[in-house]
């Protein structure tokens, strides 16, 4: 069913991030990062999407607000799928998404139409590992391979003392507790990245194509990142997946990469991103990346997401163009990337990607 209205995730603790901002168009910005300018902006900028970006969005708000105070930017962390839908419908002027616009489902074509026939901008803004989180009394550390994670979430491995888990955790005192996998109930970029990892690194144990909608009917679920984390916390024996910045005090599994088991780190995610190819057939303003899920370099962490900001190259309203350009310029600037790293533990874009993203954002203009 096509959904075009603004939807909000009804999850305790998740609310619209109202970012009180002001400033000037990046086109008039001497610094190139949206932090200073010679003309004033006013109005409201409505965006939303990725709940994984929620913590980073808070950091971007604080940094941008320190120099700009006459504009209101609303970011609603409703999930990546709804964010893309609301951007396509025109309800949002920009969106955050943990997966790029899909060609298979016609999203890219619809977004191009929404943007007046020009390809939409997609720039990476937030790079973060996805943690396999668990809640299992008495087990403080856990090691899992991708095929084993696939079998757990497919319901093939059902108890925590299963020999397949015990073989990878010889020092753990594993109970016979039933495993309860928890997945996202919404259309989620985190789910898309997680299932992509299972499909590509699972050595055939995951038989479903990657998708933002969880492919298995039934089971425990949570709406948005916070909803999933709350569901995992709510019961002993649970396991789920979430942006590492929001894992809190849950257990976090170390995943097998080559011959070692690696915990999620921003550095490990950045290492994988730097070696991953671009998605073929995209416009030069579209920086979609195909993450290498089978990376085996020491320290690499291939279960990660590259979260994008999606916008149009041109807008009918000069005010919308100036607001989007100014805010996105700050987000992808070195200052904005470091602010997110400090707040959310994400990996700043490397200098080459950062400069490319900034150059694309700088082209945003009014028609």
N, C-alpha and C positions, 0 to 999 in steps of 0.2 A: 504494500500500500504506500502510495506516495505521500510523504509528510512535508508540508511546506510552511506550517506555522512555527513560531518560536516555541520550542519545547524546553522544559527545564527538568533536570533530574531531581526527583523528590527524595533526597537523601539527607538525613540529619547531618548537620555540620558543613553541607555544601551550599553555598549561596552565591549569588551574583557578586563578582568582584567589581565594585564600583570604583573606578580609578579616577580620582579628581585630578585632572591634568589641564595644563594650558600651555600655550607657546605659539610657535610660528611654524609655518610650512617649512619642510626640509629643503624645499627649493630655495628658500631665503636664508638657510642655516649656514652660518660661517663655519661651524665645526663639523658638519656632515653627520652628526649623531643625534640631531633633534634636541640638543640641550640648550641651544641659544639661537636667537634670531633677531631680525629687525622689525618684524610685523607681528601683530597680535592675532591669535586664533580664538574663535568662540564656537560653541555648539556641542553636540553630543555624538560620540562615535560608538556604535553598537557592534560588538563582535562576540564570539564565543566558540565553544567546541571542546577541544581536548581537556579532559580533567587532569591528565598527567602534567599539563602546563600550569596548573593552578598555583603552585608555590612559586614558580618562576614568574608568573604574571604579577604576583604580589611584589616581587623584587623589582620588576620593570616599572610597576606603578610608582613605587617609592622613589626610584631614580629619576623617572621622568617628571614626577611631581615636584621634585626639589628645584626644578628650573621652570616649570610650567604649571599655572594654577587657575586658568580660566576656561578649561574644557573638561567635560565629563566623558570618560570612556567606560563603557560597560562591557565587561567580559563575563559571560555566563558559561561555567564549566559543565556543559550538558553532555559531553562526550563527542568524540571526533565525528561520528556519522551524522549526528544531528547538526553539528557545526557546519559540515559541508552542505547539508540539505538547506540550512537557513541562509547560507551564503548564496547558493544557487537561486533560492527563491527571492533574494533581495532583502530579506529580513535583517541580515548582517552585512556590514560593509567590508568586514574581513573575518576570517575564521582561523582557528588553530586546529590542526589535525595531525594525529600520530601516524597517518598513512597518507600517501599522495592521492590525488584525485584518480579514480579508477577509469581505465579505458574500457574494460570488459562490461561494466555496468552503465556506461554512457555518461558518467559524472563529468569527465573532462569536456565532452561536447556541450553538455548543459551549462557548465561554468563558462565556457567560451561564449555561448549565446548570451548568458547573463552579463558578460563583460563587453557586449556590443560587437561580438564577432572576433575579438582579439584574444589570444591565449591568456589565461589567468597567470598571475605570478604565483609561484610556489618557491619559497625560500626556507631552508632549514633554519630553525631558531633555537631549538632545544634538543640536545643530544643526551640521552640518559639510559643507563642500564635498566632492564626489567628484572625484578627479583622474583624468584620462585619462593613464596612466603609460606610458612607453615606454623601450625600451633599443635605441638605434641609434647605433653608433659614428660619431663625427664630427659628430653633429647635437645641438647643445646647446639649441636652441629650435625650437618647432614650433607652427604655427597650424592649427587645424582648425575647420570648421563642423560643425554637428550632422548635416546630410545626408551629409557626407563621412565622419564617424565611423560613421554607420549603414552606409554602403557598405563601409567597411573591415571592420567586425565581421560583416557579412553575406557576406564573401568576394568582393565584387564588385570591389574595388580590392585588388590582390594584390602590388604591388611599391612600394617607397618612392619611386621616381622617377616614379611615375605622374603624367601631366599634371595630374590633378585636385589632387594634393597639391602639385605644383610651382607651380601657379597661386596657391595661397594662401601659399606660402613662397618668394618670388622670391629671397631672399638666402641660402637654405640650399643647401648642396652635398649633394643627396640621392643616395644610392647606389641601385643596382639590386637591393638586398637584398630577399628575399621577406618580406612582412609575415606575422607569426604572431600572430593574435589569441589572447588568453588570457582565459578566462571562469571564473567561480566554478563549482565542481562541486557545491556544496551548495545547498540551498534558502536563498537569501540576500536579505535586505532591500536590500542594496547593488545586487544584480542587478535587483530590482524597481524601484528608483529609476532605475537606469541605462537599463533598457528603457523605462520610462515617459518618460524624457527623449528617447530615440530615436524613440519612437512619436509624441510630441506636437510635438517640435521638428525632426524629421527630414524634414519636407516630403514625406512619402510614400515616402521611401527605405527606411524600416524597415517591413516588412509583417507583423510579428508583434505580438500583443498583449503588453502589459507583464506580466511574471511574475517571481516570485522564482526560478524554475527556468529556466536558460538554454534558449532555445527551439530552438537549432540542434544537431543531433546531431554528435558527433565534435569534433575540434579539441583544442587544448591547454587544460588547466584546472588550477585549484588549489583546495584545500579550505580555506575560510576566507580572511580578508583576508591573513594572513601567508603562506598557501599560494599565493595568487595573486601576491603581490608576489615571492615566491621564484621562481615560474615565469617571471615577466617578467625577473627578474635573470639567469636561467639561460641565456638565449639572445639573440644579436644579432638585431635585427629584430622583437622582440616588442612587443606593445602590450596593455594591459589597463586595468582600472578599479579604484580602491580609495579608501577614505577617505583624504583628503589628509594626515592626520596620520601615516599609515604609508607614505607614498610613499618616504621615505628619500632615497637619492641617485639615484633613477631620474629620467629626464626627465619633465617635466610639461607637457602641451600647453596652450596658451591657446585657449579656445573662442570662436567668434564669437558675440557678443551685440549685436544691432542692427548698427551700423556699425563696432564695435570688437572686438578680440580681448582677452578677459579671462582672466587666470590665476585659479585657485581661491583665494578668500580667505574667511575667516570673515565679514567685513563684507559681501561680495557675497552670501553665502548668507543672512545675516540680512536683507538688504534684500529678497530674493525672498520669504522666509518672511513678513515683515511685511505684504506685499501679497497673500498667497495666501488664498483662501477656505477656510472649514471644509467638511469633508465633510458632505453633506446627510443628514438622517435619523438622526443619531446622538444618543444620550442626552447630557444636559448634562455627565455625568462623563467623556465620551469626547471628547477634544480632537483627533481625527483631522483632518488638514489636507490639502487638495488643492493640491500645489505647482504654481505657475504656471511651467511649463517654457518658455514663450515670452516671458518678461519681456525687455524691451529697454532698461531704464533703465541709464544710465551706471554702470559698476562692478558691475552685477548679475551673479550667477553662478547660473543656474538648474539646473545639474547638481549637486544637493545632496540631502542626506538629512535628514529630521527623525526622529530615533531616539526611540522611546517607551519608557516603563516601563509595564508592564501588571500590574495587580493586581486583587484583588476589593475590593468595598466593605466586605464583612464576612467574617470567618473564624470557623470553629468554635472554634479555639483562641485564647484571649486572648493567649497568648504570640506566636503568629504575627501576630495583628493589631498588637500593639505593636511587634514587630520590623520589620514591613513599613512601618508608619506612620513610625517613627522614622528608618529608613534613607532612605525616599523623601522625607521632609520635608527631610533634609539635602541630598539630591541636587538638588532643585528650588529650594532656598534661594539667595539671592544669593551666599552664601559658597561653596556647592557648585558653582554655575554658574561662578563665577570660578576656582575650583580646576581645573575641567575645561578652561576656556579657557587657563589658564596651562600646564597639562600637555599637552593634546592640540590646542591651537589652535582649539578649537571656538568657536562664537558663543554667548555667554550669551543666554538668553531675554530678550526685552525685558520691561520692568516689568509690562506688562499681562498678558502670557502667564504670566510667573513668578508673579504674584499669583493668577491663576486656577488654575494648577496646584497651588500651595500650598494653596488653599482646598479643592480636591478631595481632595488627599491627607489633609488634616486630618479628613475624614469617615470614614476607615477605622476600623473598630471590630470588636469581637467580637460574635457573635450573642447 
